[in-house]
Amino acid sequence: MGRIFTLEEAQAVMPQVKAMTEPVYALAASLAEELREAEDAQDETRAEALRERIQVLVQSWQHAMQDLEAEVKGLWLVDFDSGDGYWCWAFPEDTLDHWHSYEGGFRSRVPADQRPGVRA
């Protein structure tokens, strides 16, 4: 079992998450554009090299997120275990302010203040 985060603890990690994610996302987007061009030109050697670079880049981002004790749930999507679900953030959101149950996933997320069992 991993670390359990309060909302405030997870939010405190977000500056690092965002600082690591934004440049990696930008580089991955640039490489993806180069990949499309290589595929359009039917340059399979270049395309394969770009696919490998993108894969290494994404894996390095995943490891960096895990080092922060965030759980990577998709590309540019991280969760922090709340003990009854996850605090959920997806790039390019500015803040971490959503929650979803363990079973529900990203599509079932709600604003953190509407988490079941939270009183206003």
Rosetta constraint file for C-alpha pairs under 8 A:
AtomPair CA 2 CA 69 HARMONIC 7.60 0.50
AtomPair CA 2 CA 81 HARMONIC 7.58 0.50
AtomPair CA 3 CA 69 HARMONIC 6.99 0.50
AtomPair CA 3 CA 81 HARMONIC 6.78 0.50
AtomPair CA 4 CA 80 HARMONIC 7.39 0.50
AtomPair CA 4 CA 81 HARMONIC 5.14 0.50
AtomPair CA 4 CA 82 HARMONIC 5.31 0.50
AtomPair CA 4 CA 83 HARMONIC 5.63 0.50
AtomPair CA 5 CA 9 HARMONIC 5.62 0.50
AtomPair CA 5 CA 10 HARMONIC 5.74 0.50
AtomPair CA 5 CA 80 HARMONIC 6.37 0.50
AtomPair CA 5 CA 81 HARMONIC 5.85 0.50
AtomPair CA 5 CA 82 HARMONIC 5.11 0.50
AtomPair CA 5 CA 83 HARMONIC 7.46 0.50
AtomPair CA 6 CA 10 HARMONIC 6.29 0.50
AtomPair CA 6 CA 82 HARMONIC 6.09 0.50
AtomPair CA 7 CA 11 HARMONIC 6.04 0.50
AtomPair CA 7 CA 82 HARMONIC 7.46 0.50
AtomPair CA 7 CA 87 HARMONIC 6.91 0.50
AtomPair CA 8 CA 12 HARMONIC 6.12 0.50
AtomPair CA 9 CA 13 HARMONIC 6.76 0.50
AtomPair CA 10 CA 14 HARMONIC 6.69 0.50
AtomPair CA 10 CA 80 HARMONIC 6.45 0.50
AtomPair CA 10 CA 87 HARMONIC 7.40 0.50
AtomPair CA 10 CA 96 HARMONIC 7.71 0.50
AtomPair CA 11 CA 15 HARMONIC 7.97 0.50
AtomPair CA 11 CA 95 HARMONIC 7.62 0.50
AtomPair CA 11 CA 96 HARMONIC 5.97 0.50
AtomPair CA 13 CA 17 HARMONIC 6.45 0.50
AtomPair CA 13 CA 68 HARMONIC 7.38 0.50
AtomPair CA 14 CA 18 HARMONIC 5.92 0.50
AtomPair CA 14 CA 95 HARMONIC 7.59 0.50
AtomPair CA 14 CA 96 HARMONIC 7.17 0.50
AtomPair CA 15 CA 19 HARMONIC 5.96 0.50
AtomPair CA 16 CA 20 HARMONIC 6.09 0.50
AtomPair CA 17 CA 21 HARMONIC 5.99 0.50
AtomPair CA 17 CA 65 HARMONIC 6.83 0.50
AtomPair CA 17 CA 68 HARMONIC 7.85 0.50
AtomPair CA 18 CA 22 HARMONIC 5.92 0.50
AtomPair CA 18 CA 91 HARMONIC 7.79 0.50
AtomPair CA 19 CA 23 HARMONIC 7.36 0.50
AtomPair CA 20 CA 24 HARMONIC 6.71 0.50
AtomPair CA 20 CA 61 HARMONIC 7.40 0.50
AtomPair CA 20 CA 64 HARMONIC 7.76 0.50
AtomPair CA 21 CA 25 HARMONIC 5.89 0.50
AtomPair CA 21 CA 61 HARMONIC 7.09 0.50
AtomPair CA 21 CA 76 HARMONIC 7.14 0.50
AtomPair CA 21 CA 91 HARMONIC 7.51 0.50
AtomPair CA 22 CA 26 HARMONIC 6.25 0.50
AtomPair CA 22 CA 91 HARMONIC 7.79 0.50
AtomPair CA 22 CA 92 HARMONIC 7.82 0.50
AtomPair CA 23 CA 27 HARMONIC 6.16 0.50
AtomPair CA 24 CA 28 HARMONIC 6.01 0.50
AtomPair CA 24 CA 57 HARMONIC 7.14 0.50
AtomPair CA 24 CA 58 HARMONIC 7.75 0.50
AtomPair CA 24 CA 61 HARMONIC 7.11 0.50
AtomPair CA 25 CA 29 HARMONIC 6.08 0.50
AtomPair CA 25 CA 76 HARMONIC 7.62 0.50
AtomPair CA 26 CA 30 HARMONIC 6.27 0.50
AtomPair CA 27 CA 31 HARMONIC 6.14 0.50
AtomPair CA 28 CA 32 HARMONIC 5.98 0.50
AtomPair CA 28 CA 54 HARMONIC 6.04 0.50
AtomPair CA 28 CA 57 HARMONIC 7.21 0.50
AtomPair CA 28 CA 58 HARMONIC 7.78 0.50
AtomPair CA 29 CA 33 HARMONIC 6.29 0.50
AtomPair CA 30 CA 34 HARMONIC 6.40 0.50
AtomPair CA 31 CA 35 HARMONIC 6.05 0.50
AtomPair CA 31 CA 50 HARMONIC 6.54 0.50
AtomPair CA 31 CA 53 HARMONIC 7.92 0.50
AtomPair CA 31 CA 54 HARMONIC 6.74 0.50
AtomPair CA 32 CA 36 HARMONIC 6.26 0.50
AtomPair CA 32 CA 50 HARMONIC 7.73 0.50
AtomPair CA 32 CA 54 HARMONIC 7.56 0.50
AtomPair CA 33 CA 37 HARMONIC 6.37 0.50
AtomPair CA 34 CA 38 HARMONIC 6.15 0.50
AtomPair CA 34 CA 50 HARMONIC 7.53 0.50
AtomPair CA 35 CA 39 HARMONIC 6.07 0.50
AtomPair CA 35 CA 46 HARMONIC 7.73 0.50
AtomPair CA 35 CA 47 HARMONIC 5.38 0.50
AtomPair CA 35 CA 50 HARMONIC 5.92 0.50
AtomPair CA 35 CA 51 HARMONIC 7.18 0.50
AtomPair CA 36 CA 40 HARMONIC 6.03 0.50
AtomPair CA 36 CA 47 HARMONIC 7.98 0.50
AtomPair CA 37 CA 41 HARMONIC 6.15 0.50
AtomPair CA 38 CA 42 HARMONIC 6.02 0.50
AtomPair CA 38 CA 43 HARMONIC 5.08 0.50
AtomPair CA 38 CA 44 HARMONIC 7.03 0.50
AtomPair CA 38 CA 46 HARMONIC 6.19 0.50
AtomPair CA 38 CA 47 HARMONIC 5.34 0.50
AtomPair CA 39 CA 43 HARMONIC 5.92 0.50
AtomPair CA 39 CA 44 HARMONIC 6.64 0.50
AtomPair CA 39 CA 47 HARMONIC 6.05 0.50
AtomPair CA 43 CA 47 HARMONIC 6.10 0.50
AtomPair CA 44 CA 48 HARMONIC 5.92 0.50
AtomPair CA 45 CA 49 HARMONIC 6.36 0.50
AtomPair CA 46 CA 50 HARMONIC 6.20 0.50
AtomPair CA 47 CA 51 HARMONIC 6.16 0.50
AtomPair CA 48 CA 52 HARMONIC 6.26 0.50
AtomPair CA 49 CA 53 HARMONIC 6.31 0.50
AtomPair CA 50 CA 54 HARMONIC 6.14 0.50
AtomPair CA 51 CA 55 HARMONIC 6.14 0.50
AtomPair CA 52 CA 56 HARMONIC 6.17 0.50
AtomPair CA 53 CA 57 HARMONIC 6.05 0.50
AtomPair CA 54 CA 58 HARMONIC 6.12 0.50
AtomPair CA 55 CA 59 HARMONIC 6.09 0.50
AtomPair CA 56 CA 60 HARMONIC 6.10 0.50
AtomPair CA 57 CA 61 HARMONIC 6.34 0.50
AtomPair CA 58 CA 62 HARMONIC 6.19 0.50
AtomPair CA 58 CA 75 HARMONIC 7.92 0.50
AtomPair CA 59 CA 63 HARMONIC 6.23 0.50
AtomPair CA 60 CA 64 HARMONIC 6.21 0.50
AtomPair CA 61 CA 65 HARMONIC 6.25 0.50
AtomPair CA 62 CA 66 HARMONIC 6.23 0.50
AtomPair CA 62 CA 72 HARMONIC 6.35 0.50
AtomPair CA 63 CA 67 HARMONIC 6.13 0.50
AtomPair CA 64 CA 68 HARMONIC 6.61 0.50
AtomPair CA 65 CA 69 HARMONIC 6.52 0.50
AtomPair CA 65 CA 70 HARMONIC 5.35 0.50
AtomPair CA 65 CA 71 HARMONIC 6.98 0.50
AtomPair CA 65 CA 72 HARMONIC 6.90 0.50
AtomPair CA 65 CA 78 HARMONIC 7.70 0.50
AtomPair CA 66 CA 70 HARMONIC 5.18 0.50
AtomPair CA 66 CA 71 HARMONIC 6.12 0.50
AtomPair CA 66 CA 72 HARMONIC 7.27 0.50
AtomPair CA 69 CA 80 HARMONIC 7.49 0.50
AtomPair CA 70 CA 78 HARMONIC 6.07 0.50
AtomPair CA 70 CA 79 HARMONIC 5.75 0.50
AtomPair CA 70 CA 80 HARMONIC 5.24 0.50
AtomPair CA 70 CA 81 HARMONIC 7.98 0.50
AtomPair CA 71 CA 78 HARMONIC 5.44 0.50
AtomPair CA 71 CA 79 HARMONIC 5.06 0.50
AtomPair CA 71 CA 80 HARMONIC 6.13 0.50
AtomPair CA 71 CA 81 HARMONIC 7.91 0.50
AtomPair CA 72 CA 76 HARMONIC 7.76 0.50
AtomPair CA 72 CA 77 HARMONIC 6.00 0.50
AtomPair CA 72 CA 78 HARMONIC 4.55 0.50
AtomPair CA 72 CA 79 HARMONIC 6.42 0.50
AtomPair CA 73 CA 77 HARMONIC 5.58 0.50
AtomPair CA 73 CA 78 HARMONIC 5.59 0.50
AtomPair CA 73 CA 79 HARMONIC 6.73 0.50
AtomPair CA 74 CA 78 HARMONIC 7.12 0.50
AtomPair CA 76 CA 90 HARMONIC 5.77 0.50
AtomPair CA 76 CA 91 HARMONIC 5.43 0.50
AtomPair CA 77 CA 88 HARMONIC 7.57 0.50
AtomPair CA 77 CA 89 HARMONIC 5.88 0.50
AtomPair CA 77 CA 90 HARMONIC 4.35 0.50
AtomPair CA 77 CA 91 HARMONIC 6.51 0.50
AtomPair CA 78 CA 88 HARMONIC 6.13 0.50
AtomPair CA 78 CA 89 HARMONIC 5.48 0.50
AtomPair CA 78 CA 90 HARMONIC 6.39 0.50
AtomPair CA 79 CA 86 HARMONIC 5.59 0.50
AtomPair CA 79 CA 87 HARMONIC 5.45 0.50
AtomPair CA 79 CA 88 HARMONIC 4.55 0.50
AtomPair CA 79 CA 89 HARMONIC 6.28 0.50
AtomPair CA 80 CA 86 HARMONIC 5.26 0.50
AtomPair CA 80 CA 87 HARMONIC 5.05 0.50
AtomPair CA 80 CA 88 HARMONIC 6.62 0.50
AtomPair CA 81 CA 85 HARMONIC 6.02 0.50
AtomPair CA 81 CA 86 HARMONIC 4.60 0.50
AtomPair CA 81 CA 87 HARMONIC 6.45 0.50
AtomPair CA 82 CA 86 HARMONIC 5.13 0.50
AtomPair CA 82 CA 87 HARMONIC 6.29 0.50
AtomPair CA 84 CA 101 HARMONIC 6.56 0.50
AtomPair CA 84 CA 102 HARMONIC 6.99 0.50
AtomPair CA 85 CA 99 HARMONIC 7.00 0.50
AtomPair CA 85 CA 100 HARMONIC 5.61 0.50
AtomPair CA 85 CA 101 HARMONIC 4.06 0.50
AtomPair CA 85 CA 102 HARMONIC 4.54 0.50
AtomPair CA 86 CA 99 HARMONIC 5.43 0.50
AtomPair CA 86 CA 100 HARMONIC 5.42 0.50
AtomPair CA 86 CA 101 HARMONIC 6.24 0.50
AtomPair CA 86 CA 102 HARMONIC 6.63 0.50
AtomPair CA 87 CA 96 HARMONIC 7.13 0.50
AtomPair CA 87 CA 97 HARMONIC 7.16 0.50
AtomPair CA 87 CA 98 HARMONIC 5.72 0.50
AtomPair CA 87 CA 99 HARMONIC 4.42 0.50
AtomPair CA 87 CA 100 HARMONIC 6.76 0.50
AtomPair CA 87 CA 112 HARMONIC 7.51 0.50
AtomPair CA 88 CA 96 HARMONIC 6.51 0.50
AtomPair CA 88 CA 97 HARMONIC 7.21 0.50
AtomPair CA 88 CA 98 HARMONIC 5.25 0.50
AtomPair CA 88 CA 99 HARMONIC 5.41 0.50
AtomPair CA 88 CA 100 HARMONIC 7.01 0.50
AtomPair CA 88 CA 106 HARMONIC 7.43 0.50
AtomPair CA 88 CA 109 HARMONIC 7.58 0.50
AtomPair CA 89 CA 93 HARMONIC 6.85 0.50
AtomPair CA 89 CA 95 HARMONIC 7.44 0.50
AtomPair CA 89 CA 96 HARMONIC 5.33 0.50
AtomPair CA 89 CA 97 HARMONIC 7.46 0.50
AtomPair CA 89 CA 98 HARMONIC 6.93 0.50
AtomPair CA 97 CA 111 HARMONIC 5.88 0.50
AtomPair CA 97 CA 112 HARMONIC 5.22 0.50
AtomPair CA 98 CA 109 HARMONIC 6.10 0.50
AtomPair CA 98 CA 110 HARMONIC 5.43 0.50
AtomPair CA 98 CA 111 HARMONIC 4.40 0.50
AtomPair CA 98 CA 112 HARMONIC 4.57 0.50
AtomPair CA 99 CA 109 HARMONIC 5.23 0.50
AtomPair CA 99 CA 110 HARMONIC 5.49 0.50
AtomPair CA 99 CA 111 HARMONIC 6.19 0.50
AtomPair CA 99 CA 112 HARMONIC 5.12 0.50
AtomPair CA 99 CA 115 HARMONIC 6.45 0.50
AtomPair CA 100 CA 104 HARMONIC 6.08 0.50
AtomPair CA 100 CA 105 HARMONIC 6.03 0.50
AtomPair CA 100 CA 106 HARMONIC 6.70 0.50
AtomPair CA 100 CA 108 HARMONIC 5.96 0.50
AtomPair CA 100 CA 109 HARMONIC 4.24 0.50
AtomPair CA 100 CA 110 HARMONIC 6.30 0.50
AtomPair CA 100 CA 115 HARMONIC 7.61 0.50
AtomPair CA 101 CA 105 HARMONIC 6.58 0.50
AtomPair CA 101 CA 108 HARMONIC 7.67 0.50
AtomPair CA 101 CA 109 HARMONIC 7.54 0.50
AtomPair CA 104 CA 108 HARMONIC 5.22 0.50
AtomPair CA 104 CA 109 HARMONIC 7.38 0.50
AtomPair CA 105 CA 109 HARMONIC 6.77 0.50
AtomPair CA 110 CA 114 HARMONIC 6.24 0.50
AtomPair CA 110 CA 115 HARMONIC 6.59 0.50
AtomPair CA 111 CA 115 HARMONIC 6.83 0.50
AtomPair CA 113 CA 118 HARMONIC 6.63 0.50
AtomPair CA 113 CA 120 HARMONIC 7.37 0.50
AtomPair CA 114 CA 118 HARMONIC 6.59 0.50
